Amino acid sequence: MKQLWHMIERYYPWLLLLLGVDCFCAVILWISDIQVFQTLIGLVVLTSILLFSAILFVLNKRENTHMELFRDFLSDPTICN
């Protein structure tokens, strides 16, 4: 869990950038049609947060795999490894 928190801290600028783009799109959507804005703004933000969470999950899994391979190499540094 601590590793996941460090990963979130490392990538939070990207989350802020993604939410900033969402805010810009929300303003454009609000200017164009207020009824559509009220309907879609929650979906837009939820989708962005789910996308960010999925990317974090994949990056966390990949980093764990790399760390396991590195630990295996350190435990047995032969030519084969």
Buried (B, 14 or more C-beta within 10 A) or exposed (E): EEEEEEBBEEBEEEBEEBBEEBEEBBEEBEEEEEEEBEEBBEEBBEEBBEEBEEBBEEEBEEEEEEEEEEEEEEEEEEEEE
